[in-house]
């Protein structure tokens, strides 16, 4: 079965006062049907831009988008704005990073949940929409859902608001759910609850999920596939367990080494060097400057993204490194 | 939450009463401090000393200041604004006779400004940088800058003298609604144009700020129709600064439409105050200004209460002044 989403050569540039910033530099990624794909990478690696590009809700300073994003066979980048808008909140839904600001403070939870449903389902009455919303709030673990429907966002905690956002996303029964660091703004206990909730919901949710996080452990727990991003490129993809057990790209390996394990002696490891600026274009591999396996050829040209069965990587030396 | 609302209401009411009392105190001091005595203004400088003393006694001006103060306050609280020094009519009657014209003009002008200014501002914000946006900005600033009486004179020239479409002078024949309505159009437009521009600018900048908020992005991500996002979700957020300005606008127009009233030969509070000052007619001046203050504070009380109706976060922070932004 062909993947739900096929992204090929996706480039996104933004015009800034300092020059053109390359937010995505040719991203290739597949999102399989019913799969949860975890996207990890440091801040600024292009994770959020990737999600925004899938909804085509990019900031106003975007100067160029090229490549293709095939969603169920249709290239989203060639759709007119009406056709794109028709997909939003029906087949593609999104959960945002900061639940504190993602809901309008002047409208009740019920109004939010009714409007997103009525937009997708013509002729749905407010009463029916509220009944569905109430049931969904129960599903996402919100106690006393009837009362919450008439509550305003500020009357709910951050964790509750994120549950509301999840309910909103699930109510429209999307084929693709984009979750942009949905637990980053929450404290650790609440984060664990939300991850538990997402993992519980998997049983009933048939769609695919793009789960963005900078937390590798979280992705390992929740996701089927992993996509490692670095400086606007995808450096490695594959089933989570395989990638984590045997990373093919030096960046993935370095990222794994930075994870805090129970057995650690207490010293935090980090990757030496800095992420190249989005304003510059290194002639070769974007990770070369920080890579401990760098050879002269790495600086020559960007390494091609090689697909080997379920695994994929953009490293010239992945064969040498495997042995 | 109900306790919060009640507390908020109570604290606003107390403030309102204090402002009105303060205004009354100022108005009273005015008649004491300002040189030239009202009795002379009334009967003229040629009057005999005996007659003048009699008038002074009738007006209560021979009493010590504190007695006059108490009399003034108790009279006003009983609804008695005094007697017109020149005509002997009740001040309440004099003010009451012009009040409907002022109310009509003020609320029509502000209403028209909202009805036109708000959609213009929204449209400019959602089409930022377009030709329409630039043209609107130019016209708005022009109408804000031109005094309303200048606009009034031009309207009069164009629509009455050149085109002869509308009769203007006066308020129209009593009982003839159509005639009265016709004569209200131009003064209303003259007063409203500047406010339309002002509100359009204000709504535009508030809307631009709100449109950048994450919750609006949420609505876009869910494909909510743009008109629904603009006029339901964003406009409500942008409404508070606009409503605050409307409160000021009502106050400004109540007593400040005097030049437009003169151009169109209409009675009104502004003109009444102007005439009262010229004639040193203190009772009328005090009464008219007091009514302006009263309507102004009541309008602003309604404005304050409307914030809490719009923003549930204000309802819960009982009686606090600060608006979340």
Interface residues (C-beta under 8 A of the other chain):
Chain A: X55 X57 X85 X86 X87 X88 X89 X90 X93 X94 X96 X98 X101 X102 X103 X104 X105 X106 X107 X115 X116 X119 X120 X152 X154 X155 X165 X168 X172
Chain B: X213 X214 X215 X216 X217 X218 X219 X220 X221 X222 X223 X224 X225 X228 X233 X236 X237 X310 X311 X312 X313 X316 X324
